[in-house]
């Protein structure tokens, strides 16, 4: 979502400036480019070298400086940036913004900035409550400046009250949400299942499969990058999610995944059932670890509840339901049968016969079969690229349904 976005980060002179390197790191990690404008007082709290290192860009602190890229740096930066974010925003800088004072690089830049402006105030609660600060705040609100409200807690002086700058991760999510509103899938909710399920034999053993969850997690990140809110129901995997719009729900068994999928599906615009769910589970798991003996250990299995078929019955237009089929024989015929039996809109076929496809790999090779007819085979690609191919097809359904 933040990939390729350009964030101009203003830092004014408050103790909360020590938090800004972490905020910059979050933006950069998410793919954004960050340039910093720091007041002279801000550089008393956090060093220029630190800011340059985490942002990978020069830090601007003087309006007219020989090392600046342009003679009118405040104009050049405004043209470059998508948004201006000031964190921390002290009472002093808010007063300058409200009063139209332009006596440093940050205040000069603000007055020339014509795009969205966010401020994250940070000051003592007595300063925050002062009528002058409240009046300045109202002026800025009226001009369209968006405030990331400060929180209550222990302040630098030891007092307790409102005035702490919001935590970097919260500011990061607010800015991510802002950009998400402009993305094509903003407002949509996508349900995704991913990974294997473990079906317990006894307290230490289970029936499972080789699914790594990589394909499902790639789909989750790709959906979030298009602006969607994602409900990711994940079986036991070691993968991590990156995007703040991914709500991850960890489960273990097929029964757990069934329960969560049925609960979340009614609120979803689409569901992508990528998980390798066990078809069978032990009828009566043992309560204690079974010791090795001379006789065979017999484990009776019963079918698990069918997630895809159940969601297919629950589906109401304009909901879209996407399934996966991993096959070893009669691939097209088996996938086509699953597509029809489970009321899917389209199905993604993987074949274990194709090198580099299937479980554990970072690559995949798929064929998409559509309910209304049509069969499209793609070459071997990275799972991130495959995710985009699948979502492009899903987007066609969003447009035409």
Buried (B, 14 or more C-beta within 10 A) or exposed (E): BBEEBBBBBBBBBBBBBEBBBBBBBBBBEBEBBBBBBBBEBBBEBBEBEBBEEBBEBBBBBEBEEEEBEEEEBBBBBBEEBBBBBBBBBBBBBBBBBBEEBBEBBBBBBBEEBEEBBBBBBBBBBEBBEBEEBEEBBEBBEEEEBBBBEBEEEEBEEEEEBBBBBBBBEBBBBBBBBBBBEEBEBBEBBBBBBBBBBBBBBBEEBBBBBEBBBBBBBBBBBBBBBBBBBBBBBBBBBEBEBBBBBBBBBEBBBBBBBBBBBBEBBEEBBBBBBBBBBBBBBBEEBBEEEEEEEEEEEEBEBEEBBBBBBBBBEBBEEEBBBBBBBBBEEEBBEBBBEBBEEBBBBBBBBBBEEBEEBBBEBEBBBBBBBBBEEEEEEBEBBBBBBBBBBBBEBBBEBBEEE
